[in-house]
Amino acid sequence: MFIDIHDIPLGGEFPEHLQETWATIDVLLVLIGPNWLKRGDTVRPAVALLLLTAFLLLVAHYIIVNALDLNTTYLRIAAFLVPLPFGAGLYWKTRAGPIAGFAAGALVGLIAVTGMTVSAGVRYQQPIMPSGTLDWLEDLEYVVLIALGFWLGNIAMRLPTISSLFEEREDWVRVEIETALEKSIPIIPVLLDGTTMPSPENLPRKMSEIAYRAAINVYSGIDFEHQMDRLIAGIDRILAEKAPSCDGSDAVRKA
């Protein structure tokens, strides 16, 4: 059995030791808990992305409407285009799905439209609250455009030609799994305490294949021993299939 934090010697080079170890193992257990996909440093970058998007939308509103006095068509275009790269960045930082991307865009839209309304009200000395149905619908239109921009950026980030432009943060668990996939080592995903299997689009591209592997659920309750027996039986089956055949034909060849 290999456990990286215990079995890598002091001063050992992790990638080299990993390659040597992976040449000898028969089965890799991937323990997937509720927080497996979450990154410890993603909350602040995600909030920063949302606030920066809202700020840039307010700057675009000021330039287009106040400074240049252009038609609001340009503001609609900006409301869709500005969030695109930030929707991609949100996925890259947090692995947020399409629904979460749209919701984040709607939140940014509400913040930005509120700022736009206040800015226009102060600039033109008019009531801040929309006065009619058309004004409310126009505000809603901007919110939807911003949310769609976020959503499309989130979706586009999943395309290989675009995602390859973003470097993944060094993640040794990901390296271990990708190495096992490259070496065709059997992988058993172990879902802990009700965790669901991640979908392929929520995994790094090179390790998305594990989403299709048959997994086993292990709970920490009273059925733990029974579930572990099932896991051990599954490992034994894999090892038996990999073991060299010992039938008569092999005995003749060895003789």
C-alpha positions in Angstrom: 0.0 0.0 0.0 1.3 3.5 -0.9 0.2 6.7 1.0 2.1 9.6 -0.4 2.5 11.6 2.9 4.0 8.6 4.6 5.8 6.7 1.9 7.8 9.4 0.0 11.2 9.6 1.6 12.5 12.9 3.0 14.2 14.8 0.2 12.6 12.5 -2.4 11.4 14.1 -5.7 7.6 13.5 -5.8 7.1 13.1 -9.6 10.0 10.7 -10.0 9.0 8.7 -6.9 5.4 8.7 -8.1 6.4 7.2 -11.5 8.4 4.5 -9.8 5.6 3.6 -7.3 2.9 3.6 -10.0 4.8 1.0 -11.9 4.3 -1.5 -9.1 0.7 -0.9 -7.8 -2.2 -2.9 -8.9 -5.2 -0.9 -7.9 -5.7 2.8 -7.1 -8.4 3.9 -4.6 -9.7 7.4 -5.1 -11.4 8.6 -1.9 -14.0 11.3 -2.9 -15.5 13.2 -0.1 -18.1 16.1 0.0 -15.4 18.8 -0.4 -13.2 16.9 -2.9 -13.8 19.4 -5.8 -13.7 22.4 -3.6 -10.5 24.4 -3.5 -9.4 26.1 -0.3 -8.6 29.5 -2.0 -11.6 29.8 -4.3 -14.0 31.9 -2.2 -12.1 35.2 -2.3 -11.1 35.0 -6.0 -14.7 34.2 -6.9 -16.0 37.2 -4.9 -13.3 39.4 -6.4 -14.3 38.3 -9.9 -17.9 39.2 -9.3 -17.1 42.6 -7.8 -14.6 43.4 -10.5 -17.2 42.5 -13.2 -19.8 44.8 -11.6 -17.3 47.6 -11.3 -16.3 47.3 -15.0 -19.9 47.3 -16.0 -20.4 50.5 -14.1 -17.4 52.0 -15.8 -18.8 51.0 -19.2 -22.1 52.5 -18.3 -20.5 55.8 -17.3 -18.4 56.0 -20.5 -21.1 55.0 -22.9 -24.0 56.9 -21.4 -22.5 59.8 -19.6 -19.1 60.5 -21.2 -19.8 59.7 -24.9 -23.6 60.0 -24.8 -24.0 57.0 -27.1 -27.1 55.0 -27.8 -28.0 52.5 -25.1 -27.6 49.7 -27.8 -23.8 49.9 -27.1 -24.5 49.5 -23.4 -26.5 46.4 -24.1 -23.6 45.0 -26.1 -21.2 45.8 -23.3 -23.5 44.2 -20.7 -23.2 41.0 -22.6 -19.5 41.1 -23.6 -17.9 42.4 -20.4 -19.0 39.3 -18.3 -17.8 36.7 -20.8 -14.2 36.4 -19.6 -15.3 36.6 -16.0 -17.7 33.8 -16.5 -14.8 31.7 -17.8 -12.7 32.8 -14.8 -15.4 31.8 -12.4 -15.4 28.3 -13.8 -11.6 28.1 -13.8 -11.4 29.2 -10.1 -14.4 27.3 -8.6 -15.5 24.7 -11.2 -19.0 26.4 -11.0 -21.5 24.7 -13.2 -23.7 26.5 -15.8 -26.6 27.1 -13.4 -24.2 28.5 -10.8 -22.6 30.6 -13.6 -26.0 32.1 -14.6 -26.9 32.7 -11.0 -23.6 34.5 -10.4 -24.2 36.6 -13.5 -27.7 37.5 -12.3 -26.3 38.6 -9.0 -23.7 40.8 -10.7 -26.4 42.1 -12.9 -28.5 43.2 -10.0 -25.5 45.0 -8.4 -24.5 46.6 -11.7 -28.1 47.7 -12.7 -28.7 49.1 -9.2 -25.5 51.2 -9.6 -26.4 52.2 -13.1 -29.8 53.4 -12.0 -28.4 55.4 -9.1 -25.7 56.9 -11.3 -28.3 57.9 -14.0 -30.6 59.3 -11.3 -27.9 61.5 -9.8 -26.6 62.5 -13.2 -29.9 63.6 -14.7 -31.6 64.5 -11.4 -34.5 62.1 -11.8 -36.1 59.6 -9.5 -33.9 56.6 -8.8 -36.8 54.1 -8.8 -38.0 53.2 -12.2 -41.3 55.0 -12.9 -43.0 52.6 -15.3 -43.2 49.1 -16.5 -40.9 49.7 -19.5 -38.2 51.0 -17.2 -38.4 47.9 -15.0 -38.3 45.7 -18.1 -35.2 47.6 -19.4 -33.4 47.0 -16.1 -34.4 43.3 -16.2 -33.1 43.1 -19.8 -29.6 44.3 -18.6 -29.7 41.7 -15.7 -30.5 38.9 -18.2 -27.8 40.1 -20.7 -25.2 40.1 -17.9 -26.3 36.7 -16.6 -26.1 35.3 -20.2 -22.6 36.7 -20.7 -21.5 34.9 -17.5 -23.2 31.7 -18.6 -21.7 31.7 -22.1 -18.3 32.4 -20.6 -18.8 29.5 -18.2 -19.8 27.2 -21.1 -17.0 28.3 -23.4 -14.4 27.5 -20.7 -15.3 23.8 -21.1 -14.1 23.8 -24.8 -10.7 22.2 -25.1 -9.3 25.0 -27.3 -10.2 27.5 -24.6 -9.5 25.6 -21.4 -6.1 24.6 -22.7 -5.1 28.3 -22.5 -5.6 28.3 -18.7 -2.9 26.5 -16.7 -4.2 24.3 -13.9 -2.9 24.9 -10.4 -0.4 22.2 -9.3 -2.5 19.5 -7.7 -0.7 16.3 -6.7 -4.0 14.3 -6.3 -4.8 15.2 -9.9 -1.3 14.2 -11.0 -1.6 10.9 -9.2 -4.9 10.1 -10.9 -3.8 11.2 -14.3 -0.6 9.1 -14.0 -2.8 6.1 -13.1 -5.0 6.7 -16.1 -2.0 7.0 -18.4 -0.6 3.6 -17.1 -4.0 1.9 -17.3 -4.1 1.2 -13.6 -7.5 0.0 -12.4 -9.2 2.9 -10.4 -12.0 2.4 -7.9 -13.7 5.7 -6.9 -14.8 5.4 -3.2 -17.7 7.8 -2.5 -17.6 8.8 1.2 -20.7 9.5 3.3 -23.2 10.0 0.5 -20.9 12.0 -1.9 -22.1 11.8 -5.5 -19.8 11.1 -8.4 -18.5 14.3 -10.0 -19.7 14.9 -13.6 -17.1 14.9 -16.3 -17.5 18.6 -17.0 -16.6 19.4 -13.4 -13.3 17.5 -13.5 -10.0 18.5 -15.2 -10.1 17.3 -18.8 -7.3 14.7 -18.4 -9.0 13.0 -15.4 -12.6 13.3 -16.5 -12.6 9.6 -17.4 -12.9 8.6 -13.7 -16.5 9.9 -13.8 -17.4 6.8 -15.8 -15.8 4.3 -13.5 -18.1 2.1 -11.3 -17.9 3.5 -7.8 -18.6 2.2 -4.4 -20.4 4.1 -1.5 -18.9 3.9 1.9 -20.6 5.4 4.9 -19.2 5.8 8.4 -22.3 4.3 10.0 -23.3 0.8 11.1 -22.9 -0.7 7.6 -19.2 0.4 7.4 -17.8 -3.1 7.8 -20.2 -4.6 5.3 -19.3 -1.9 2.7 -15.6 -2.4 3.3 -16.0 -6.1 2.8 -17.6 -5.4 -0.6 -14.7 -3.0 -1.4 -12.1 -5.6 -0.5 -14.0 -8.3 -2.5 -13.9 -5.9 -5.5 -10.1 -5.4 -5.1 -9.6 -9.1 -4.8 -11.5 -9.7 -8.0 -9.3 -7.2 -9.9 -6.1 -8.8 -8.5 -7.4 -12.2 -9.5 -8.0 -11.1 -13.0 -4.5 -9.6 -13.2 -2.8 -12.7 -11.8 -1.1 -15.0 -14.3 -3.0 -18.0 -15.3 -2.0 -21.3 -13.7 -3.8 -23.8 -15.9 -2.2 -26.9 -17.5 -1.0 -25.1 -20.6 1.1 -22.7 -18.5 2.6 -25.7 -16.6 3.6 -27.3 -19.9 5.2 -24.1 -21.1 7.1 -23.7 -17.8 8.2 -27.3 -18.0 
